[in-house]
Amino acid sequence: AILFQTPLPETMAVTLALSMIVFSSICLGAILPLVLQKIGVDPAHSSTTIQVIMDILGVVLTVFVSTTVLDSVWGKMLVKTLGNMGL
């Protein structure tokens, strides 16, 4: 953020979205093969399924988190507060 002079609220939104994407990817990557094996499908098919789901989920999470952090009442209060602090 400092190197590229990105405002802190935008940095927080991207960081939070990335953290949520990585966490959900780890959980899905651990659970999906087990679920597929339980229903009788070859667990090897989970790799491409995870890729597609995470591509879609990544976009959805990024939009949701960015909207929440930057455009909600809480987000506007955060931007105003951080703006007053000079960050």
Beta strands, then each sheet from edge to edge (+ up, - down):
end
